[in-house]
Amino acid sequence: MSEVILDISREEAGITVQLGGEIDLHRTPKFHQQLAELCAEKPARLILDLSQVNYIDSSGVGSLVEIFRRLKKEDRKMILVNPSDRVCGVLEITRLDQFFTIVETTSEAKTL
């Protein structure tokens, strides 16, 4: 089973996380734990680059929603970057594309 988190970079603007592969029922528990640990670092922004994610199921979406709510409660931001067409489709069907901040580049995310 491959890792969902490919890379993490910490900068003044926040923490950028490069994601890849499939965020599914089998990978979500570890993925969620890793994101929760990053939230504990209290970044101004948690930037999730979804450009290499080719699949996300309801457990993965639920994890994103929970992490978003945790950050929002602390006046911090979670920004999704460049989700693939397939991931965009899931976000649109669930209407979460209107809930999350979604941008095309990590550079743009760092300015929000």
Residue pairs with C-beta under 8 A, 6 or more apart in sequence:
1 26
1 27
2 20
2 21
3 20
3 21
3 27
4 19
4 20
4 21
4 22
4 23
4 27
4 30
4 31
4 53
5 17
5 18
5 19
5 31
5 34
6 18
6 19
6 20
6 52
7 17
7 18
8 15
8 16
8 17
8 18
8 38
9 15
9 16
9 18
10 41
10 43
11 110
13 44
13 45
13 47
13 110
13 111
14 43
14 44
14 45
14 46
14 47
14 77
14 110
15 38
15 41
15 43
15 45
15 46
15 47
16 47
16 49
16 106
16 109
16 110
17 35
17 38
17 46
17 47
17 48
17 49
18 49
18 52
19 48
19 49
19 50
19 52
19 53
20 52
20 53
21 27
21 52
21 53
21 54
21 55
22 53
22 54
22 55
22 56
23 31
23 53
23 55
23 56
23 57
23 59
23 60
23 63
24 55
24 56
24 57
24 59
24 60
25 57
25 59
27 60
28 57
28 59
28 60
28 62
28 63
31 60
31 63
32 63
32 66
32 67
35 46
35 63
35 67
36 67
36 70
38 46
39 46
39 67
39 70
39 71
39 76
42 74
42 76
43 76
44 76
44 77
45 76
45 77
45 78
45 79
45 109
45 110
45 112
46 67
46 71
46 76
46 77
46 78
46 79
47 78
47 79
47 81
47 106
47 109
47 110
48 64
48 78
48 79
48 80
48 81
49 81
49 82
49 106
50 80
50 81
50 82
50 83
50 84
50 87
51 81
51 82
51 83
51 84
52 84
53 83
53 84
53 87
54 84
54 86
54 87
55 86
55 87
56 87
56 90
61 90
61 91
61 94
61 96
64 78
64 80
64 96
64 100
65 96
65 99
67 78
68 78
68 99
68 100
71 77
71 78
72 78
77 101
77 112
78 100
78 101
79 100
79 101
79 102
79 103
79 109
79 112
80 91
80 100
80 101
80 102
80 103
81 102
81 103
81 104
81 105
81 106
81 108
81 109
82 103
82 104
82 105
83 91
83 102
88 97
91 97
91 100
91 102
101 109
101 112
103 109
103 112
